[in-house]
């Protein structure tokens, strides 16, 4: 199974809705931070599609949870 940038953006928005930024500094939640790191990696390396299996367990779990929502 693969993950596109568009999918990842939707997953990030999903988790931002469930776990909004906190505090005066507007820190990202742990869930959003994990997915934001994947997003940054894809943007930096100009990757448009990435195999879900190449992500760490936490990112995979977050993506799967988003897809089931």
N, C-alpha and C positions, 0 to 999 in steps of 0.2 A: 504494500500500500504506500502511496506517495502523498506528500504534503506540498501544496503550492503556497506561494506568498499570500495569495488571496485567502486561502483557507486559514493560514496562520494569523492574518490580520483579523479575521472573524473570530478565531479562537481567543486572541488577545482581548478583543472587545467584549466577548462573552465573560471572560474572567475578570475584566475591569468592572463589569456590571455587578458581578457576584462579590468581588473583593476590591472595592475602590481604594484609591490612594489614601494614605493615612498621615495624620500629623500636619504640622505647619509646613514642613518641608515637602509634603505631598509624595512621600516615599511609596514606591510600587510595592504591591503585595508580593509575597514569595511566588505565588503562581504566575502572576504577570511578569515578574522578573525572569523567571525560567524561560518563558516563551519569548520575551523580549531579547534575551541572549541568542536564541535560535534565529530570530528575525534579523538581528544585527549581523550574525554570521552569514546568513543568506544574502543580505544586502551587500556586505563588504566583499564577498566572493562572487557576487553576481550570479547567484544560484536561484533559479526560478522554481525548481521542483527538487525536493529532497526525499529520499526514502524514509519512511517513518521509523523503520528499524535502525537507522543510523543515529537516531536521537537517544539521549539517555532515558532511563526508565521513568523519571519524573515527568519529563516533557511528553513522553509517549502516553503516560497515564492522563495527563491534562488534556491532550488532544483527543484521546478516546472518550473522556468524560464529556468534552464539548460536543463531539459528534453524536453522543447518545442523548444529549439534552434536547 
